[in-house]
Amino acid sequence: MKIIHLTNSDSKGGAARACYRIHKSLQALGEDSYILTQQKLTDDDSVVSVSENIAGNCSAFIRKGLDWLSIESLSIKERGRFTFPFFGTDISKNELLNNADIISLHWINEGFLSLNSLKKLKQLNKTIIWTFHDMWAFTGGCHYAGGCEKYLVECRNCPALKISGYNDQANKIFNAKKNLYNSMKLSAITCSNWLANEARNSELLKERNIHVIPNPIETDIYIQHDKIESRKKLNLQEDKFLILFVSMTVKDERKGFSFLINALKKLYKTTKNAENIQLLILGAADESLINDLPFKVNLLGRLSVPTEIAECYSAADLFVAPSLEDNLPNTVMESLSCCTPVIAFNIGGMPDMIEHKQNGYLAKEKDEEDLMNGILWYYNLQENEKKFINANARQKVLNNFTPEIVGKKYQEFYRSFL
């Protein structure tokens, strides 16, 4: 079975890393799997760039620039990412695609594939299966709806656009997707039960085959390192209780850093020996957002080497992921795989990974008090109880998210179409 995965990048971003992990898990099962991408960053021979020469690279650069310009000029940043499917390349003549049994779509934005590009792929008469890593495929353009439910009927008067109205760009994109989907056989995979339910309830995909398969995690890379040694490498104090927050940037409102700040302020007033607690931030941090925190903040910066990231999880006692909307974030799975329990709001795909008070804590949505309660719950456990919770975190991953388990699910689903 020849499977071709289409994704904007093979390693930049959570969806790209998830796609690459799925691809490698299928290869390990003996499947003939390749990635066709706009931005190749690995040296893997099974990853092929569509930009094979200077002209192709220039074209990709221009498309990405135009995509960025449209986002900056037409959408409201505070509402989260909104992608206009205007810019893309025609890859329908690519030899890999023409020899494929399965065309597997992943995150195709940032100037890689437009709706017109998908029309060209449809004409190949191949089985097309789309793995959703967010909501973009069934909205008028937003990647996360942010509480808006217009995609359940028809997107218009979009709150994410600077110029909105009855027949705004969201409405045009929504109807263009509707016309395209109605003309093609399209099945979808979602990484979480939450996203599957959102897709099934949407106007664009309510009659489609939506299948749930989680993303895999490299359990041989994301392992528990010695906590003291990890802290020494990162120049962290060895005797403190360290709470970890991970995001590309703390400015991303969807990741809920402001809720963590307020929960920590409550925690400081509630907890004895508060000086024993410190915060770690993995990602870009804005000084103005962390200056008034009552706890010491350790900035780890941005890291891209998985083994180094695993040491950050291992150095922490607890990972807090206060996302307001999220599918199946890699960070949560990575933390659990490193035996570090996770505190999160009970939203999105979090319940697929976190079992309440078994390997973490699911706080009430947008409830800062309950987020603090989750931190206190683990902080106040006896050491033997913490060891039990930590072991459960790793076991949850081993039972559900290994490359072999997830790869077999993808393999079975793909083969059902042949």
N, C-alpha and C positions, 0 to 999 in steps of 0.2 A: 504494500500500500504506500503510494507516494503522497506525502502530505507537504504542502507549502504554506507556511505561516507568513502572513503579511502584517508588519508592524513598523511604526515610524522609526524606532531604534531597537537595537538588540540588547542594550544595557542601561540606557539613560531613562530613569523614571521607574516607578513601581510596576506599571503595566508592562513595560519592556522587559524588566527582570522576570516577571511572572511568565511572559511568553517564552523567554529563553529557557526557563526551568521546565515548562511543559514540553518544549521541543527536545530537550536533552533527555527527559524521562521517556519519551517515545522512542528516541534513538536507542536507549538502553534496553528497550523491549524488542529491538530488531527492526523497527519501522524505518522506512526511507523518508526521513524528515529533513526539511530545509527551512531556513528563514530567508525571506526576501524583504529587504529593509531599505529605507531611505538614508539612514545614518548608521553605518557599521562602525562599531567601536571596539569589538573584540577581534582577536586574530583567528577565530574559528572558521575553518574552511567550509563548514556547512551553513554559514551565514553569507549571503550574497547581497551585495549592494546594487540597487537599480541605477546608481550613479557611477558608471564604470569608467568615465573619462572626464576630462576637464569641463567639457560642455555640460555633461550630466551633473557634475558637482555645482557648476554655476547656476544651472536651472533649479536645482534643489535649494540652493542658497536664496535665490530670488523668490521661490514659492514660500519658503519659510518666512522671509521678510514681509511679503505681502500678507501672509496669514497673521503675523504679529501686528502689522499695521491695521488690519481690519479689526482685530480684537481691541487694540488701543483706542481706535477712533470711534468705534460703534457700540462697544459694550461697557457696562459699569463694573469696574474691577472688584468693588466690594461685594458683588453678588457671586463672585467666583468665575471660573473660566467659562467662556462662551465661544464656541468655534463655528465659524462660517465655512461651509463646505464648498467654497468657490474655487479653491486652488488645489490642484492635484496633477498627477502625471498618468499617462496611459501606459500601463504595463501589460496589456492584454496580449502583446506579441512575444512576451518573454518565454523562452524555451522551457524553463522550469514550470511555469503555469500551464503551458500547453500540454505537458506530459503528466500533470498532476491528476490524482484521483480525488483528492480533497483540497479545496482552497479554504484555509483557516484564517479568518480576519481577526485582528486584535485591535490595538489602539492605532488608528490609521490617520490621525489628525496632524496638525502642524505642517500642512502643505503636501502631505504624502498622497492621499487618495481623496478626490472629491466625489460628489454624487455621480458626476459624469464618468469618473474613473470606474465606479462600481457598475455603471451601465455597460461599459466595455467588458468588464469581467463576466457579467451576466451572459453576454453573447457567446462565451466560451462553452456554455452548457455543461459546466462542471458543478459538482456538489459544493455549495458554499455554506460554511458554518461560521458564525460570528461569535467569538467569546467576548462578552461585554465586561469591561473593567470599570465602567461607570454608566451613567444614564444617557449619554449623548445620543446613542442610536435611536432612542424613542422619544426625544424631546425636540423642541424647535431650535436647539443649539447649546443649551446649558449642559454641563457635565454632571452637575448635581442641582436638583431643582430648588433647594433652599426653602422648602415649605410651600412653594408654588405647585398647584395641582392641575394647571391648565393642560398639561400633556395627557391627562386622562380623557380629555374630550378634543380639544384643538388649541394649539398655542396661538395666542395673539395678545395684543396689549402687554407685551412682555416686560416684566419689571427689571430684567437684566440688560435692556437696551437703552441707550441714550435717547433714541428716537423710537417711540413705540406707538402703536395704533392698531386699528382693526385689521389692517393688511400689512403689518410690519414685516421685517426680515424673518422673525421667528415663525410667523404664519406661513411665509413663502417657503422657508426651509422645511417646516412641518409637512406641508402639502406635497412638496417635491419628494420627500422621503416616502410619503404615503403612496404616491404614484409609482415610485421605484419598487417598493416592497410588494405592491400588488402585482407587479409584472414578473417577479422572480420567486423561485423556491428558496426560502431562507429559513434555516434553523439556527437556534441560538443556544449558547452555553453561558450561564452566569456563575460567578465564583461563590456567591452567597445566596441563601434562601431569601433574604430581604430583596436583593436585586431581581431575583426571579419573580417575586410577587409584584414588584413595581412594573416589570416588563409585561407580565400577564394582564395587569390592570390597565396598561396604557392603550390608547386608541390605536397606535401604530402596530402593536404586536400582540393584541389581545387574542388573536386566533392562531398564533404561531406555536411551534414546538419549542418550549423553553426547558432546558435541561440544566440541572445544578451539578457542577463538578468544582471542587475547591482548587485553589492553586497549590502546587507542591513547594516544599522547602528543602534545601540541602541539609539534611540532618547530620551529615558528616562534617559540615563546615560550621553551622550554627550549633555549637556545643558549649557546654559549661566549662569555662576556664577557671582556674584558681582565682578566687575573689581577691585575695591579698596581692598576688602577683599582678593581676590586671590593674589594680589600683596604683601599684607602684609604677607601672608602665605609663599610666595616664596622669601621674603626679597628683593623685587624689589621697585624701586622708584615709587611713586604713580603718579607723575606729568610728566612723560616722555612718549614719543611716542615709543612704543615697537614693534619691528619687530621680528617675530618668524621664525626660521628655524628648521625643524625636519628631522632627519635621524638617522639610527642606528649608523652611523659614518660619519663624514664630509669627510672622505677619499674616500667614494664611488663616483667615478667620474660621474656615471650616474645620481646622485642626483643634480649635477650642482652647488655645493657650490662655486666653483671658479668663476662662472658667477655672483653669488650674491655678492662676495667680490668686483669684479670689478664694479658692479652696485652701490654698497655702496660707493666706492671711488669717483665715478662720482657724486653721490648724495651729498657727503660732500662738493664738490667744487661748487655745484649748489645751495644748500639750505641755506637760512638764518636761523639763530638759530639752526645750525646743532647739537649743544650740547644738544638739546632737544630730539635727537633720540638715541636709544640704541638697541642692538641686543640681542635676546635670542636664545640659542641653546639647543634644547632638543635632547640628544643623546651624543655619544662619540665625543669629540672634540680634534683635534691635535693642541697643542699650537703654533707650527710653522706656521700653516695656519691662525691663527687669531691675531698673534702678531702685524702685520702692519696695522690692521684695524683702521680707524680714529675714529670709534665710540666705546663706552664702550660695552664690551661683557659680558653677564651674562650666565654662564654655569649651566644648570639645570640638567645635567647628564642624565642617562637612567632611565626611569620610566616604570613600568608595570601595576600599578593600574589605571584602566580607569578613576575613579573619580579624581585622581590626575592629570592625563593627561588633562582631561577636564578643570581643573583649569588653566593649562598652556595656553591652547587656549584662555580661558576667560581673562587671564591677559594681553594677547597681543592685540594690536590694529589691527595688520595685520599679516597674515601668507604668507610668500613667499616660493613657491615650484618650484624652477628653474630646475626641472628634464629635462634631455635631451631625455630620453625614459621612459615611464611609462604607465601602463595599466589603472587601476582605483584606485590610491593610497588611502588607508584607511585614511591617514592623512588629505587629502584635504576634504574628506567627514566629518570627525570628526570636523575639524575646522569650516566648514560651519554650522554644527549642533549646534555648540557653539556660533553662531552668529558672527564669526570672518571671514571676507572676505579674499579671497585668490588671490594672484598675481602669475601667472605661465606662462610658455611658452605655446604657442598654439600647443601642441603635444599630442600624445597618447589619453588617455581617459579624458584629462583635459576639452575639450569642452563639454563632457557629464555632467559635474558638474558645470563648471564656465560659467556664462553668462556675456559677456563682458560689463563692467561698470554697471551691474545690481546687481551682488553679488561678483564681483571681476574684475580682469583684465587679458586678454589673450595677452601676449606680443609676438612679432614676434620671431620665433624660433632662439635660440642662439644669440639674440640681446640684449646685455647688456644695451644699451641706452634705448631701449623700456622697459626693465625690470625696469630701474630706473624711466621711465615715469609712469609706473603703480604704483609704490610706491608714487611718487609725486602726481599723480591723487587723490589718497585717502587721502594723508596727507593734501592736500590743500582744501578738501571739507569742507563745513560748517557742524556744529554739527548735524543739522537736516537732512542733506543729508547723513551723515555717519550712522545715526540711520536707515534711509530708506534702505541703502545698507546692513546693519547688519541684519535687519529683513528679507530682501530678501534671505540672505544666509541661514538662518534657514528654510525659506519657501520652498526653492528649495529641501531641504532634505525631508521635510514633504510630498512634492508632489510626490517624486520619489523613495526614498530610505529607507522607513520604513520597518521593518520586515514583516508587514502584506502585504504591496504591493509587495515586492520582493518574499516573501514566496508563495503567490498565483500564481505568474508567474512560479516559479519552480514547484509548484504543478500541474498546468495545463500542463506544458511541459512534466513532468514525466508521467502523466496520459495518454497523447496522445500516449504513447508507449504500453499501456496496452489494 
